[in-house]
Every structure is written in C-alpha cells, then in structure tokens.
C-alpha cells in the first residue's frame, strides 16, 4: 500500500490551478471498448468495507441504457476502467487509474438522460460467487487465497507482499461468501486482500504508522494542498491484547492458542498499566500451531492498538492516494501530524474538497 507511482511533476501540479483530466472506458462482454463521455461521478475507496472500491459515473447520452436482449448480454458483466489525472498545459497529460469495476447498474431517463452507471471492484465477482457445495482449501495461505480468487476470476493477477505460511484445512459451507473466506485466510498472517487501482489483487499488511515513510505532504502553506482538518482521540475499539485460537478437527489437530499483549511500559495501552486489559479475540481453523497463533496475534495486535487517534483532512484531490498511505499534515498553526488514509472519494469533475478519513494519527516531530 503506497501512493500510486506518479511523477514529482504530477504531485506539484495538484497544488496548482489546472484542469483535471478524467477517462472512463467501458469494456463490453463482446470485446468492444468505448470511451464514455461523462459529466461527473466519483470513485469511493474505503478500507473498512468488504468491497473496497465503488464508482458512480453520470453521462448525458441515454443510448447506453440496454433496451434489447443483445444490449443486455453485452452490458451485464461489462467492466469500467476509470482514471483521473492532470493537464500540464503544454499538450501533455498524466493519468492515474482509480479502479477496474464490474458494471452493476445503468439507469436514467430513456429519452432525455442523464444516465447513471454504478459499479463495484472485482472483489464483488468473488463475493457473489457463493459456494453451492462445501468447499475445502488447505496447504499455504497464498495458494488458498489464489485458489478462491481464481475460482471466480481465472485470469486474476495476484501479487503477494507477505511471506507464505502453512494453514490448516478449512471447509466452507454452502452459501458461504468466498471473499470473506479470502479475508479470513489472509488474517492468519495479519494481512488483507484487495484489488488495487489497476484491478490487481494485493495481499499485504497495513503499514506501520510509526515507521512508514510519508508518501505525500498536505501543507497549510502557500502552494500547499491543505484545506481543513480535525482530529479526535478515542479508546473505542483500541485493544491491548489479542488471543488467537485455532482448532482443526479435519486435520486432527488439538486446540492451540497464544495471547499477545502490549508489553511496552512506555505505551499508553500497556497491558499492565492504567489502561487495563482490553483483549480482542480471533479464531480460525487455519491456525494449527502455537507458532501460527503467535504470529497472527502479534500482527493483529499491531493493528488493534494503533488507531487510538483519527482525523479528517480535506485537501486538494490526489487520485494517486491508496488506503494505508501515510500522510504528513502541517496545520495552519505550524503543528505537524502523521495520518494514515482510510477512506476518500475522488471526484470525476472539477473542484470540490477531497475529504480523507484516517484510521490513525500522531504528532510528527
């Protein structure tokens, strides 16, 4: 999880008076690809949602509304590829992808328009392909995750940013959600799985706010991208211990467990300190040893105790942003903070704030 690769010139241009460039490509199921003239819309990215990326596109032309069976066959299952970038004013542009989406709905006035298109990222293809019979995976984390994704999308590109680990046998029930199964298996290594802006499935862990290098600065200075910000602190959902448990009758493995706690006396959530004991619990049949439970508990604890502060930052739009990116924010009073992006919405038209909700924040020296 890091800022989508762009040029330094691109980031500088975001703080200048420029004309944004947007592109919406429609990939029909019959192989046709057309560029859609559009009047607006947005791409919303939210790490907390099972389907991380969703899109809405508005256009004036009502002819896209499917009216015949052949239109419907070509449209249902079609995909959208959406990008936004900058015009440098010298005849050149730079575009950044915002996602690849399954087209889920087309609606509007059949005579006058406008028409609204809505879509979800490719994880929806996996989620909707529910199990119609008991389904079993085993072996390693990466092989099991790959099997579940490619069961629905055979040509899916999957990139792992973690080391592989052995998992126990896991059987999913009829009507089970394969995408939820993917996330359960990834959690064995404290990881998450998501389609990125290119439609590539990524397996990775959330960057550590305390050690990650900020990828973008939002400064309340002349030529900065800062508009406004607020910050909050709460102990809700902040845990200082994780008990990971596994029991696998399929593999005849007895129950195993491991309790990881915040054992840093200088930490505000120190297990033996005034914060008290606030454990969370995680269990999965994929955990088959104490070592596996320990690894899962330690990785989950790093996330569970981190988001003790949150904030909302409004800035000029940056389409290259990814959830988990660490941002350096300088406020109008000169104070600085590090924030970790959680959700935001990228507009497909000109202007407007770009609110970024964050999952953690801390003072930056």
N, C-alpha and C positions, 0 to 999 in steps of 0.2 A: 504494500500500500504506500504509494508515494505519488506525488504530483505527476500527471501525465507528461511525458517528455516534450518540452517546448523550448523554443529559443529564448535567450535572455531578452532579445528584442520584443518577443511576444509579451513577456511579463511587464516590460516597461510600457508597452503600448496600452496595456489595460488601464493605466492611470492617466492616459491622455484622452483628448477629445477625438474619438474615432468612430467610424461606422462599423458596427458588428456585422459579421457575415454568417449566415446560417444556411444549412443544407439538409434537406430531408429526402432520402432515397427510399423508394418503395420497391421491394423485391417480390414480384408476383410468384405464385407457385408454378406458373407455366414457363418461368425463365426470364420473363420481361423485367427490365429495371427502368424505372422512370424517376425523374426528379420532380418533386411536388412543389409547385408554387404555393407558398403558405403565408398567412397573415399574422400568425402568432403561435402561442403554445408554450410549453415548458417541459423540462425533464427534471423529475424529482428523484433525488438519491437519498436513501435513508437506511443507515446501517442497522437500525433496530427492527426493520421489517423483514419478514421472511423473503418477500420479493423486493430486492434492494432498489431496483431502478424501474420507474414507470414514466410514461410520457403522454402528453396531450398535444395534438397538432391541430390548428384551425386553418382552414383554407376556404376560399370563396367559391371555387368551382364544384357544383353538386354532381358532376358526371361521375365522380368516383363512387358514389353510392351504388352498391351492387343491385341490379334490377332483374337479371336473368340468371338461370342456373349456371351458365358458363361464367358469368361475372362472379357469382358466389364461390364457385370452385377455385377461381383464380385469386380471390381476395382472402377467404378464410384459410389461415395458415401462412399468409404472406408476412413478410418481415419489413421493418423500418430500420434504417440506419441514419442516425441524426448526429449532426456536427454543428459546432459554433466556433467562430474564430474572429480574427481581426483583419481589417483592411488597412494596409500600411500607407495608403495614399499615393503610392508610386507605381500602381498597377499590379502589385503583388499582395497576396493574402496568405494567412496561415490558419488552417482549420484544426480543431481538436475534436475527436469523437466523443459523443455523450452517451452512446449506448447502441446496442442492437436489440430490437424489440419484436416480439410477436404481435402482429396487429390483431387486437381483440374486438374492436367495435368501430363501425363507421356510421355516423348518424347526422341528420340535418334536413333542412327543407329541400325537397327533391327538385323544386323549381328555382328558388332564389338563393339557396345556401344561407348562411355558411355551413360548412361541413366540419365535424369534429372527429378526429381519429384518436383512439386511445390504445395503448399497448403496454405490455409488461416485458421485462427482460427474460432471457432464455431459461432462467431457473423455473419460470412458470410452466415450461414444457415438461420439465422433470416432475414438478409438483402435481400437475394434473394427470400424469400417467400412473394413476393409483394401481396398487397391486391387485390383481384379480385372482391370485393364488398365493399361498405362503411363499416367501422369497428369502433365500438364505445367502449370506455373504460370510466370508472368512478370509484368513490369510493376513494381509497387511492393510494398513489404513489407506494407502494410496491406491492399491489395487481394488479395494472395496468401493471407495469413492468413485474411482474411474468407472467401475462396472455399473454402478447405479446411474451415473450421468449418461454414459454411452448406451445404456438400455433404452433411453428415450431419444438421445441425440447421438447417433453412431459416429458422426464426424466431429464431435465436440473436441476442441483444443483445451487441454488441461495442463496447467503449469503449477508445480509444487514449489513452495518456498519454505518447506519444512522437511526434516528428516523423516523417513518412513519408520513405522513401528508396527509390531505384530499385534493383532487384535484377536479376540475370541470370536467364536461363531455367533452370528446374530441372525435370527429369523424374524422377518417382518410379517405381520398379519395381513389377511385380505382386507382391502380398503385402506391400507396404510399409505402414508404420504412418503414417497421416495426422497423428496427434497429434505423433509425433516429427518429422514434416515441418514442422508449425507451429512447434515449438520451434527447429528448425534455421534457419528463415527469420527468426524473431524475433531470434535470436542475431546476425544481421547488424548489428543496431543495439544489441547488448549488452542486449537485452530478454528478457523471459519472458512467457508467456501462461498464464493460469489462470482458472478460474471462481471468482468470489468468493462470499461468503456468500449473495448474492441469486441466484446462478446466472448472473450477468453475466460474460462473458468479458472479462478485462482484459489489455491489452498495456502493460507498464510495465518500468522498470528498478528494480533494487534501490536503496532509499535509501542515501545515503552516511552511515555512522555518524558521521563527523566533523562533518557539517553539519546533519543532520536534527534536528528538534526532538523531544524525547522526548514520547510520547503518553500515558504512564502511569508513575506513580511507585510502586515497591514498597518500602516503608519498614519497617525493623525498629524501629518506634516504637509507642507506644500508639495504637491505632486504625489501624495500618498493615496492609498485605496480606501482608507478608513472613512466610515460614515457615522456609525454609532456603536455602542456596546453596552451590555450589562453583565453582571456576574452574580452568581448565587452559590451558597455552600449549604450542603445538607448531608446528614448522616443516613438518610434513607437509602436502602439497598447498598450500603457500604459494609462489606463483611471482612472480618479479620481472621477467618479460618475457613478452610474448605475440607470437608470429609468426602473423599472419593471412595466409592464402593463398587465391587464387581462380584457377580455370582453367575456362573455359566454351567447349567445342568447339561447342555448339549455336549460340552467338552469334558464333563465330569470333573469340573474344577471347583473346589470348595470356595466359600466366600472369602474375599480379600478386601482390605481397606487401608487407607492411610489418611491421617489428619495433618494437613499443613496449616501452620499458623504464622501470623506476623510476629516474629521473634526479635524485632529490632527495638531496643528500649528507647531509641530516639524517634520512633514513628508515632504519630498521633493515634494510630489504630493498634498499638502494641497489645498483644494478646493478654499480657499480664499487667496492663496498665489501666488507667481510669476509664478507658473506652469500654472495658468489659469484654465479654465473649459474645461475638455475633457470627456464628458459623453459618455457612451455606452447605448444601448437600448436592452431590452429583453421583448418579449410579448408572451403570451400563454393563450389559453382558459382554461388551468388547474388552472390558478390563479384566485380565486373567491372572495378574500377579501383583504383589505388593509394590514392586518397582513401577509397574504401569500405573497403579493408583497414585503413587507418589508423584510421578511426572505430571499426570493430569491435575492433581490437587495443587501442585506448586504453580503450574502455568495458569490455572484458573484463579488462584489466589492473587496473582499479579494483576489480573484484571478486576477482581472483586473489590480490592482495597484502593484502586486507583481513582475512580471517578468521584472523589469527595468534593469536587467543585465543578460547576458547569457555567456556561455563559452563552450569550447570543451576540454574535458580531455581525453587523451589517457593513458590507463593503461594496466596492465596485465588482461586477461579476467576473469570476475567474472560472471558465469552463474546464480548466485542466485539473481542478481540485478533485481529490478522491477521499472518501471516508477513511479516517485514521490518520490523515495527514496532520503533521504538527505545524502550527502556525505561530509566528511571533507577532503579537499585537502591541503597538505603542499607543497609549491613550493620549488625550489632549493635555493631561497634566504631566506628561513625560514618563509615567509609570509604564512598565512593560510586563507582559504576561505571555506564557506559552499556552496555547489552546490546541485541542485535538478535535478535528472536524468529525461530526456525527451525521448531520443531515443538512441538505441545502436544495434549492430549486434553481435551475439555470433557465432564464427566460430565452425564448426564441425571437423576441422583438427588442426594440431599442429601449434603453432606460430602465429605471426602477432599481430599488435596493436589491441586494443579494444577501439575505439573512443566512447566517451559518450557525446552526446549533452545535454545541460542543459537548463532549462527554467528560472532559476533564480539563482542568486549567490550574496553573500555578504561577507564582511570581517568578519573573525572569530577572536574574541579577544583571 
